[in-house]
Amino acid sequence: MHDHRDLCERAVSPLEIAAGLEAHGLTDRTAARYRHRDVFALAEELYARTPARPAGPAVAAPPPQGPDTEARAGWTLFALLPGAACLATAGLLRTTEGVLGGGVRAAVTVTGALLACLALRLCLGRGPLRAPEGAGRAGMYACWLLSFAVYGEGLLAQVVSGGPDGPWEAGPAPLLGLTAALAPAAWCAHLFTVRAHRKLTGSRALEEFGAGVRPLLLAAVALFVCALLPLLFLADLGFGGDGLPVAAAALGVLFFLARLLAAHGLPEPGTVALAAACAMEAAAPALVLAGRLPGLEPLARPVHALVAAGGTGAVPALACGAAALGLLVHASAALSRASAHTRA
C-alpha cells in the first residue's frame, strides 16, 4: 500500500488496481508472497484497506457498458466516409474519362484525396479506432505505405526492367479497398474491446484473463480478414485486375493491428512495425539500382528472384506480411495484459 498508494486512492474498482499492479510487474507469483492466491485477490484487499475508502468487502465493478446505438451509428457513419469519398472520386474519373481534360481530372483527384483524408481524420478521431495517446509517427509511415500500394508495383516493374523510364502506372484499387474496409475494422476492434472487458470482469487470475483474450484477438483479426478480402477483390476487379491483392491484404492487417494497439494505449509497437515495412519496401528499388554499380551486382539478386517468383507485388506482400506477423505476435502478448484494457 505504501508503494502503490496513489494507484489505490485513484482507483474506482479493484480491477483498476489489479491492472495497475500488473503494469508495475506484479504477477500472481508475487501476490503469493503476500499470502494471496492471485493479483486480483491482492487488489481487492488493497481497495478495501485504502484509507480514503470505507472499510469492508470490495464491491465488484459492474461490467463496462458499451456505447449506445446512437454512438455506434455515429462512428460507423464516420468509418464509411473515407471509402465513400474514394469510391465517388473513382466513379467520377471513370465516367468522365475522355471528356474532362488532364488539368480538370487532376483537380478532381486532388479534391477527392483531400476529402478522403478529412474523412479518415474524423473516423480515427472517435469510436473504437481512436488512439487516446495519439499514434506518433505512424501517420507518416502509413502515407508511405499507401503511396507504395498505389505506385510501388509500377516503380518496381520499371526499375527491374532497366528503368525508371518515366511516369509509372498507378494502381488505385488497394487504396479503394482499404478505405472501404475501415468500417469492418472499426466493428472488429469494437467487438474485441467489448469481449475483452467482459473477460476482465469475469476473470479471477491474470493467466485466466490472458488465456481468454488471445483467442479473441485471433478471432478479431480473422473476422477482419474475411471482410477485407472481398472488398479488395471487388476493388481490384473494378479496375480491371484479375488476381487477389495479397500485398494490400497484408497491408490492411498491418494497419488494423497497429491501430488496435494504439487504441489500447500502445502506439509504439505499431509505429515500429510500419517503419520496418517502409524500410523493406524502400530497400527493394534501392538494391536494384545499387546492383547496377560495378561489383555490386549481388545486391540486386534477391529482389530479382523475388519478383521473378511472385511478381512485383511480392515485395510489398513480403514487407507488410512480415511486419504484420511480428506485430500479431507482439499484440497477442501485449493485449493479453489487463493493464492494456483499462486504457481502451
FIDRENLO-342734 format. One record per residue (C-alpha): x, y, z. Coordinates in Angstrom, 1 decimal. Layout:
<dopas>
<dopa xx="X" yy="Y" zz="Z"/>
...
</dopas>
This chain:
<dopas>
<dopa xx="0.0" yy="0.0" zz="0.0"/>
<dopa xx="2.9" yy="2.3" zz="0.7"/>
<dopa xx="4.4" yy="1.7" zz="-2.8"/>
<dopa xx="1.2" yy="1.9" zz="-4.7"/>
<dopa xx="-0.8" yy="4.4" zz="-2.6"/>
<dopa xx="-1.5" yy="6.8" zz="-5.5"/>
<dopa xx="-2.9" yy="3.9" zz="-7.6"/>
<dopa xx="-5.1" yy="2.7" zz="-4.8"/>
<dopa xx="-6.5" yy="6.1" zz="-4.0"/>
<dopa xx="-7.3" yy="6.9" zz="-7.6"/>
<dopa xx="-8.8" yy="3.5" zz="-8.4"/>
<dopa xx="-12.6" yy="3.2" zz="-8.7"/>
<dopa xx="-12.6" yy="-0.6" zz="-8.6"/>
<dopa xx="-10.3" yy="-3.5" zz="-7.6"/>
<dopa xx="-9.9" yy="-4.3" zz="-11.3"/>
<dopa xx="-8.2" yy="-1.0" zz="-11.9"/>
<dopa xx="-5.8" yy="-1.7" zz="-9.0"/>
<dopa xx="-5.1" yy="-5.2" zz="-10.4"/>
<dopa xx="-4.3" yy="-3.8" zz="-13.9"/>
<dopa xx="-2.0" yy="-1.2" zz="-12.3"/>
<dopa xx="-0.2" yy="-3.8" zz="-10.3"/>
<dopa xx="0.3" yy="-5.9" zz="-13.4"/>
<dopa xx="1.6" yy="-2.9" zz="-15.3"/>
<dopa xx="4.2" yy="-2.4" zz="-12.5"/>
<dopa xx="5.4" yy="-6.0" zz="-13.0"/>
<dopa xx="3.5" yy="-7.8" zz="-10.2"/>
<dopa xx="2.3" yy="-11.3" zz="-11.1"/>
<dopa xx="0.3" yy="-14.0" zz="-9.3"/>
<dopa xx="3.6" yy="-15.5" zz="-8.0"/>
<dopa xx="4.4" yy="-12.1" zz="-6.5"/>
<dopa xx="0.9" yy="-12.0" zz="-4.9"/>
<dopa xx="1.5" yy="-15.4" zz="-3.3"/>
<dopa xx="4.4" yy="-13.9" zz="-1.3"/>
<dopa xx="1.7" yy="-11.6" zz="0.3"/>
<dopa xx="-0.4" yy="-14.7" zz="1.0"/>
<dopa xx="-2.9" yy="-14.1" zz="-1.7"/>
<dopa xx="-3.9" yy="-16.6" zz="-4.4"/>
<dopa xx="-3.6" yy="-14.0" zz="-7.3"/>
<dopa xx="-3.2" yy="-10.3" zz="-8.1"/>
<dopa xx="-7.0" yy="-9.9" zz="-8.2"/>
<dopa xx="-7.3" yy="-11.0" zz="-4.6"/>
<dopa xx="-4.5" yy="-8.7" zz="-3.6"/>
<dopa xx="-6.1" yy="-5.8" zz="-5.4"/>
<dopa xx="-9.4" yy="-6.4" zz="-3.6"/>
<dopa xx="-7.7" yy="-6.2" zz="-0.2"/>
<dopa xx="-5.8" yy="-3.0" zz="-1.2"/>
<dopa xx="-9.0" yy="-1.5" zz="-2.4"/>
<dopa xx="-10.7" yy="-2.3" zz="0.9"/>
<dopa xx="-7.8" yy="-1.1" zz="3.0"/>
<dopa xx="-7.2" yy="2.2" zz="1.3"/>
<dopa xx="-7.8" yy="4.9" zz="3.9"/>
<dopa xx="-9.8" yy="7.1" zz="1.6"/>
<dopa xx="-12.4" yy="4.4" zz="1.2"/>
<dopa xx="-14.8" yy="2.8" zz="3.7"/>
<dopa xx="-13.6" yy="-0.5" zz="5.1"/>
<dopa xx="-15.4" yy="-3.6" zz="4.2"/>
<dopa xx="-15.6" yy="-6.0" zz="1.3"/>
<dopa xx="-14.9" yy="-4.5" zz="-2.1"/>
<dopa xx="-17.8" yy="-4.2" zz="-4.4"/>
<dopa xx="-17.3" yy="-5.8" zz="-7.7"/>
<dopa xx="-17.2" yy="-3.4" zz="-10.6"/>
<dopa xx="-20.2" yy="-3.6" zz="-12.9"/>
<dopa xx="-19.5" yy="-4.8" zz="-16.4"/>
<dopa xx="-18.5" yy="-1.8" zz="-18.6"/>
<dopa xx="-21.3" yy="-0.6" zz="-20.7"/>
<dopa xx="-20.8" yy="-0.5" zz="-24.4"/>
<dopa xx="-21.7" yy="2.6" zz="-26.5"/>
<dopa xx="-25.4" yy="3.0" zz="-27.1"/>
<dopa xx="-27.0" yy="2.6" zz="-30.5"/>
<dopa xx="-26.7" yy="6.2" zz="-31.4"/>
<dopa xx="-23.0" yy="6.4" zz="-30.6"/>
<dopa xx="-22.3" yy="3.2" zz="-32.6"/>
<dopa xx="-24.2" yy="4.6" zz="-35.6"/>
<dopa xx="-22.2" yy="7.8" zz="-35.3"/>
<dopa xx="-18.7" yy="6.2" zz="-35.5"/>
<dopa xx="-19.9" yy="3.7" zz="-38.1"/>
<dopa xx="-21.0" yy="6.5" zz="-40.3"/>
<dopa xx="-17.7" yy="8.2" zz="-40.0"/>
<dopa xx="-15.9" yy="4.9" zz="-40.8"/>
<dopa xx="-17.9" yy="4.7" zz="-44.0"/>
<dopa xx="-17.0" yy="8.2" zz="-45.2"/>
<dopa xx="-13.4" yy="7.6" zz="-46.4"/>
<dopa xx="-14.5" yy="4.7" zz="-48.6"/>
<dopa xx="-17.4" yy="6.7" zz="-49.9"/>
<dopa xx="-15.1" yy="9.6" zz="-50.8"/>
<dopa xx="-12.7" yy="7.3" zz="-52.7"/>
<dopa xx="-15.5" yy="5.5" zz="-54.4"/>
<dopa xx="-17.1" yy="8.7" zz="-55.6"/>
<dopa xx="-13.8" yy="10.1" zz="-56.9"/>
<dopa xx="-13.0" yy="6.9" zz="-58.7"/>
<dopa xx="-16.5" yy="6.7" zz="-60.2"/>
<dopa xx="-16.4" yy="10.3" zz="-61.4"/>
<dopa xx="-13.0" yy="9.8" zz="-63.0"/>
<dopa xx="-14.2" yy="6.6" zz="-64.7"/>
<dopa xx="-17.4" yy="8.1" zz="-66.1"/>
<dopa xx="-15.7" yy="11.3" zz="-67.3"/>
<dopa xx="-12.7" yy="9.5" zz="-69.0"/>
<dopa xx="-12.1" yy="11.1" zz="-72.3"/>
<dopa xx="-14.4" yy="14.0" zz="-71.5"/>
<dopa xx="-12.5" yy="16.1" zz="-69.0"/>
<dopa xx="-9.1" yy="17.5" zz="-69.7"/>
<dopa xx="-5.9" yy="16.4" zz="-67.8"/>
<dopa xx="-6.0" yy="19.5" zz="-65.5"/>
<dopa xx="-9.6" yy="19.0" zz="-64.5"/>
<dopa xx="-9.0" yy="15.3" zz="-63.8"/>
<dopa xx="-6.0" yy="16.2" zz="-61.6"/>
<dopa xx="-8.2" yy="18.7" zz="-59.7"/>
<dopa xx="-10.9" yy="16.1" zz="-59.2"/>
<dopa xx="-8.2" yy="13.6" zz="-57.9"/>
<dopa xx="-6.7" yy="16.1" zz="-55.5"/>
<dopa xx="-10.2" yy="17.2" zz="-54.2"/>
<dopa xx="-11.2" yy="13.5" zz="-53.7"/>
<dopa xx="-7.9" yy="12.8" zz="-51.9"/>
<dopa xx="-8.4" yy="15.8" zz="-49.6"/>
<dopa xx="-12.0" yy="14.7" zz="-48.8"/>
<dopa xx="-10.8" yy="11.2" zz="-48.1"/>
<dopa xx="-8.1" yy="12.5" zz="-45.7"/>
<dopa xx="-10.6" yy="14.7" zz="-43.9"/>
<dopa xx="-13.0" yy="11.7" zz="-43.6"/>
<dopa xx="-10.2" yy="9.5" zz="-42.4"/>
<dopa xx="-9.2" yy="12.0" zz="-39.7"/>
<dopa xx="-12.9" yy="12.1" zz="-38.5"/>
<dopa xx="-13.0" yy="8.3" zz="-38.5"/>
<dopa xx="-9.9" yy="7.9" zz="-36.4"/>
<dopa xx="-10.8" yy="10.6" zz="-34.0"/>
<dopa xx="-13.7" yy="8.7" zz="-32.4"/>
<dopa xx="-15.1" yy="5.3" zz="-31.9"/>
<dopa xx="-13.1" yy="2.1" zz="-31.3"/>
<dopa xx="-10.2" yy="3.1" zz="-33.6"/>
<dopa xx="-9.5" yy="6.3" zz="-31.7"/>
<dopa xx="-6.0" yy="6.4" zz="-30.1"/>
<dopa xx="-6.1" yy="8.2" zz="-26.7"/>
<dopa xx="-2.4" yy="8.8" zz="-26.7"/>
<dopa xx="-2.0" yy="9.6" zz="-30.4"/>
<dopa xx="-0.3" yy="7.4" zz="-33.0"/>
<dopa xx="3.1" yy="9.2" zz="-33.0"/>
<dopa xx="4.9" yy="9.0" zz="-36.3"/>
<dopa xx="2.7" yy="6.2" zz="-37.6"/>
<dopa xx="0.8" yy="8.6" zz="-39.9"/>
<dopa xx="4.0" yy="9.4" zz="-41.8"/>
<dopa xx="4.8" yy="5.7" zz="-42.3"/>
<dopa xx="1.2" yy="5.0" zz="-43.3"/>
<dopa xx="1.3" yy="7.6" zz="-46.0"/>
<dopa xx="4.4" yy="6.0" zz="-47.5"/>
<dopa xx="2.9" yy="2.5" zz="-47.4"/>
<dopa xx="-0.3" yy="3.7" zz="-49.1"/>
<dopa xx="1.7" yy="5.6" zz="-51.7"/>
<dopa xx="3.7" yy="2.4" zz="-52.4"/>
<dopa xx="0.5" yy="0.4" zz="-52.6"/>
<dopa xx="-0.7" yy="2.8" zz="-55.4"/>
<dopa xx="2.6" yy="3.4" zz="-57.2"/>
<dopa xx="5.1" yy="0.9" zz="-55.9"/>
<dopa xx="4.5" yy="-2.0" zz="-58.3"/>
<dopa xx="4.7" yy="0.3" zz="-61.3"/>
<dopa xx="8.0" yy="1.7" zz="-60.0"/>
<dopa xx="9.4" yy="-1.8" zz="-59.3"/>
<dopa xx="8.4" yy="-3.0" zz="-62.7"/>
<dopa xx="10.3" yy="-0.2" zz="-64.4"/>
<dopa xx="13.4" yy="-0.5" zz="-62.1"/>
<dopa xx="13.7" yy="-4.2" zz="-62.6"/>
<dopa xx="13.4" yy="-3.9" zz="-66.3"/>
<dopa xx="16.2" yy="-1.3" zz="-66.5"/>
<dopa xx="14.4" yy="2.0" zz="-65.8"/>
<dopa xx="12.8" yy="4.1" zz="-64.5"/>
<dopa xx="11.9" yy="5.4" zz="-67.9"/>
<dopa xx="9.2" yy="7.9" zz="-67.0"/>
<dopa xx="6.0" yy="8.2" zz="-65.0"/>
<dopa xx="4.9" yy="4.8" zz="-63.8"/>
<dopa xx="1.4" yy="3.4" zz="-63.8"/>
<dopa xx="-0.8" yy="3.9" zz="-60.7"/>
<dopa xx="-2.9" yy="1.2" zz="-59.2"/>
<dopa xx="-5.7" yy="2.8" zz="-57.1"/>
<dopa xx="-7.6" yy="-0.4" zz="-56.3"/>
<dopa xx="-5.7" yy="-1.1" zz="-53.0"/>
<dopa xx="-6.5" yy="2.4" zz="-51.7"/>
<dopa xx="-10.2" yy="2.0" zz="-52.5"/>
<dopa xx="-10.4" yy="-1.4" zz="-50.9"/>
<dopa xx="-8.5" yy="-0.4" zz="-47.8"/>
<dopa xx="-10.6" yy="2.7" zz="-47.2"/>
<dopa xx="-13.8" yy="0.7" zz="-47.7"/>
<dopa xx="-12.5" yy="-1.7" zz="-45.0"/>
<dopa xx="-12.4" yy="1.0" zz="-42.3"/>
<dopa xx="-16.0" yy="0.2" zz="-41.2"/>
<dopa xx="-15.3" yy="-3.6" zz="-40.7"/>
<dopa xx="-12.1" yy="-2.7" zz="-38.9"/>
<dopa xx="-14.0" yy="-0.4" zz="-36.5"/>
<dopa xx="-16.5" yy="-3.1" zz="-35.8"/>
<dopa xx="-13.9" yy="-5.8" zz="-35.3"/>
<dopa xx="-12.0" yy="-3.5" zz="-32.9"/>
<dopa xx="-15.2" yy="-2.7" zz="-31.1"/>
<dopa xx="-16.2" yy="-6.4" zz="-30.7"/>
<dopa xx="-12.7" yy="-7.3" zz="-29.4"/>
<dopa xx="-12.7" yy="-4.4" zz="-26.9"/>
<dopa xx="-16.2" yy="-5.3" zz="-25.5"/>
<dopa xx="-15.4" yy="-9.0" zz="-25.3"/>
<dopa xx="-12.1" yy="-8.3" zz="-23.6"/>
<dopa xx="-13.7" yy="-6.1" zz="-21.0"/>
<dopa xx="-16.2" yy="-8.9" zz="-20.2"/>
<dopa xx="-13.3" yy="-11.3" zz="-19.8"/>
<dopa xx="-11.6" yy="-8.9" zz="-17.5"/>
<dopa xx="-14.7" yy="-8.6" zz="-15.3"/>
<dopa xx="-15.2" yy="-12.3" zz="-15.1"/>
<dopa xx="-11.6" yy="-13.4" zz="-14.6"/>
<dopa xx="-10.1" yy="-14.3" zz="-11.3"/>
<dopa xx="-6.4" yy="-14.5" zz="-12.3"/>
<dopa xx="-4.1" yy="-12.8" zz="-14.8"/>
<dopa xx="-3.3" yy="-16.1" zz="-16.5"/>
<dopa xx="-7.0" yy="-16.8" zz="-16.9"/>
<dopa xx="-7.6" yy="-13.4" zz="-18.5"/>
<dopa xx="-4.7" yy="-13.7" zz="-20.8"/>
<dopa xx="-5.7" yy="-17.2" zz="-22.0"/>
<dopa xx="-9.2" yy="-15.9" zz="-22.8"/>
<dopa xx="-8.1" yy="-12.7" zz="-24.6"/>
<dopa xx="-5.6" yy="-14.3" zz="-27.1"/>
<dopa xx="-8.3" yy="-16.3" zz="-28.9"/>
<dopa xx="-10.4" yy="-13.1" zz="-29.0"/>
<dopa xx="-7.6" yy="-11.3" zz="-30.8"/>
<dopa xx="-7.1" yy="-14.0" zz="-33.3"/>
<dopa xx="-10.9" yy="-14.1" zz="-34.0"/>
<dopa xx="-11.0" yy="-10.3" zz="-34.5"/>
<dopa xx="-8.1" yy="-10.5" zz="-36.9"/>
<dopa xx="-9.7" yy="-13.4" zz="-38.8"/>
<dopa xx="-13.0" yy="-11.6" zz="-38.9"/>
<dopa xx="-11.4" yy="-8.5" zz="-40.3"/>
<dopa xx="-9.5" yy="-10.5" zz="-43.0"/>
<dopa xx="-12.8" yy="-12.2" zz="-44.0"/>
<dopa xx="-14.3" yy="-8.7" zz="-44.5"/>
<dopa xx="-11.2" yy="-7.2" zz="-46.1"/>
<dopa xx="-10.5" yy="-9.8" zz="-48.8"/>
<dopa xx="-13.9" yy="-9.4" zz="-50.7"/>
<dopa xx="-13.6" yy="-5.6" zz="-50.6"/>
<dopa xx="-10.1" yy="-5.7" zz="-52.1"/>
<dopa xx="-11.1" yy="-8.3" zz="-54.7"/>
<dopa xx="-14.1" yy="-6.2" zz="-55.8"/>
<dopa xx="-11.9" yy="-3.0" zz="-55.9"/>
<dopa xx="-9.3" yy="-4.8" zz="-58.0"/>
<dopa xx="-12.0" yy="-6.3" zz="-60.2"/>
<dopa xx="-13.4" yy="-2.8" zz="-60.8"/>
<dopa xx="-10.1" yy="-1.5" zz="-62.0"/>
<dopa xx="-9.5" yy="-4.4" zz="-64.4"/>
<dopa xx="-7.4" yy="-6.6" zz="-62.1"/>
<dopa xx="-7.6" yy="-10.4" zz="-62.3"/>
<dopa xx="-5.8" yy="-11.5" zz="-59.1"/>
<dopa xx="-6.1" yy="-11.4" zz="-55.3"/>
<dopa xx="-4.2" yy="-8.4" zz="-54.0"/>
<dopa xx="-2.2" yy="-10.2" zz="-51.4"/>
<dopa xx="0.0" yy="-7.2" zz="-50.7"/>
<dopa xx="-2.9" yy="-5.0" zz="-50.0"/>
<dopa xx="-4.4" yy="-7.6" zz="-47.7"/>
<dopa xx="-1.2" yy="-7.8" zz="-45.7"/>
<dopa xx="-1.1" yy="-4.0" zz="-45.5"/>
<dopa xx="-4.7" yy="-3.9" zz="-44.2"/>
<dopa xx="-3.9" yy="-6.4" zz="-41.5"/>
<dopa xx="-0.8" yy="-4.4" zz="-40.5"/>
<dopa xx="-2.8" yy="-1.2" zz="-40.3"/>
<dopa xx="-5.5" yy="-2.9" zz="-38.3"/>
<dopa xx="-3.1" yy="-4.4" zz="-35.7"/>
<dopa xx="-1.2" yy="-1.1" zz="-35.4"/>
<dopa xx="-4.4" yy="0.9" zz="-34.8"/>
<dopa xx="-5.8" yy="-1.7" zz="-32.4"/>
<dopa xx="-2.7" yy="-1.4" zz="-30.3"/>
<dopa xx="-2.7" yy="2.4" zz="-30.4"/>
<dopa xx="-6.4" yy="2.4" zz="-29.4"/>
<dopa xx="-5.3" yy="0.5" zz="-26.3"/>
<dopa xx="-2.6" yy="3.0" zz="-25.4"/>
<dopa xx="0.3" yy="1.1" zz="-27.1"/>
<dopa xx="1.2" yy="3.1" zz="-30.2"/>
<dopa xx="5.0" yy="2.4" zz="-30.3"/>
<dopa xx="4.9" yy="-1.2" zz="-31.5"/>
<dopa xx="2.7" yy="-0.4" zz="-34.4"/>
<dopa xx="4.9" yy="2.6" zz="-35.3"/>
<dopa xx="8.0" yy="0.3" zz="-35.3"/>
<dopa xx="6.2" yy="-2.3" zz="-37.5"/>
<dopa xx="5.1" yy="0.3" zz="-40.0"/>
<dopa xx="8.6" yy="1.8" zz="-40.1"/>
<dopa xx="10.1" yy="-1.7" zz="-40.7"/>
<dopa xx="7.7" yy="-2.3" zz="-43.6"/>
<dopa xx="8.6" yy="1.1" zz="-45.1"/>
<dopa xx="12.3" yy="0.3" zz="-44.9"/>
<dopa xx="11.8" yy="-3.1" zz="-46.6"/>
<dopa xx="9.8" yy="-1.5" zz="-49.5"/>
<dopa xx="12.3" yy="1.3" zz="-49.9"/>
<dopa xx="15.2" yy="-1.1" zz="-49.9"/>
<dopa xx="13.9" yy="-3.1" zz="-52.9"/>
<dopa xx="14.3" yy="-0.5" zz="-55.6"/>
<dopa xx="17.4" yy="0.9" zz="-53.9"/>
<dopa xx="19.1" yy="-2.5" zz="-54.0"/>
<dopa xx="18.2" yy="-3.0" zz="-57.7"/>
<dopa xx="19.7" yy="0.4" zz="-58.6"/>
<dopa xx="22.8" yy="-0.2" zz="-56.4"/>
<dopa xx="23.3" yy="-3.5" zz="-58.2"/>
<dopa xx="24.0" yy="-1.7" zz="-61.4"/>
<dopa xx="27.2" yy="-0.4" zz="-60.0"/>
<dopa xx="30.4" yy="-2.4" zz="-60.8"/>
<dopa xx="31.0" yy="-5.2" zz="-58.3"/>
<dopa xx="27.6" yy="-4.7" zz="-56.5"/>
<dopa xx="25.5" yy="-7.0" zz="-58.8"/>
<dopa xx="24.8" yy="-9.5" zz="-55.9"/>
<dopa xx="22.8" yy="-6.8" zz="-54.1"/>
<dopa xx="20.0" yy="-6.9" zz="-56.7"/>
<dopa xx="19.7" yy="-10.7" zz="-56.9"/>
<dopa xx="17.3" yy="-11.2" zz="-54.0"/>
<dopa xx="14.9" yy="-8.6" zz="-55.4"/>
<dopa xx="15.1" yy="-10.0" zz="-58.9"/>
<dopa xx="14.5" yy="-13.6" zz="-57.6"/>
<dopa xx="11.5" yy="-12.4" zz="-55.5"/>
<dopa xx="10.0" yy="-10.5" zz="-58.4"/>
<dopa xx="10.6" yy="-13.5" zz="-60.8"/>
<dopa xx="8.9" yy="-15.8" zz="-58.3"/>
<dopa xx="5.8" yy="-13.7" zz="-57.3"/>
<dopa xx="5.8" yy="-10.6" zz="-59.5"/>
<dopa xx="6.3" yy="-7.0" zz="-58.3"/>
<dopa xx="3.5" yy="-7.5" zz="-55.7"/>
<dopa xx="5.6" yy="-10.0" zz="-53.9"/>
<dopa xx="7.9" yy="-7.2" zz="-52.5"/>
<dopa xx="5.2" yy="-5.3" zz="-50.6"/>
<dopa xx="3.4" yy="-8.5" zz="-49.7"/>
<dopa xx="6.6" yy="-9.8" zz="-48.0"/>
<dopa xx="7.3" yy="-6.5" zz="-46.3"/>
<dopa xx="3.9" yy="-5.9" zz="-45.0"/>
<dopa xx="3.2" yy="-9.6" zz="-44.2"/>
<dopa xx="6.4" yy="-10.0" zz="-42.2"/>
<dopa xx="5.7" yy="-6.8" zz="-40.2"/>
<dopa xx="2.1" yy="-7.8" zz="-39.6"/>
<dopa xx="3.1" yy="-11.3" zz="-38.4"/>
<dopa xx="5.6" yy="-9.8" zz="-36.0"/>
<dopa xx="3.1" yy="-7.3" zz="-34.8"/>
<dopa xx="0.5" yy="-10.0" zz="-34.3"/>
<dopa xx="2.9" yy="-12.0" zz="-32.1"/>
<dopa xx="3.5" yy="-8.8" zz="-30.0"/>
<dopa xx="-0.1" yy="-7.9" zz="-29.8"/>
<dopa xx="-1.1" yy="-11.4" zz="-28.6"/>
<dopa xx="1.2" yy="-10.7" zz="-25.6"/>
<dopa xx="0.6" yy="-7.0" zz="-25.0"/>
<dopa xx="-3.2" yy="-7.2" zz="-25.3"/>
<dopa xx="-3.5" yy="-10.1" zz="-23.0"/>
<dopa xx="-2.4" yy="-7.9" zz="-20.1"/>
<dopa xx="-5.2" yy="-6.4" zz="-18.0"/>
<dopa xx="-3.5" yy="-3.0" zz="-17.9"/>
<dopa xx="-3.9" yy="-2.6" zz="-21.7"/>
<dopa xx="-7.7" yy="-2.7" zz="-21.3"/>
<dopa xx="-8.1" yy="-0.2" zz="-18.6"/>
<dopa xx="-6.9" yy="2.5" zz="-21.0"/>
<dopa xx="-9.0" yy="1.5" zz="-24.0"/>
</dopas>
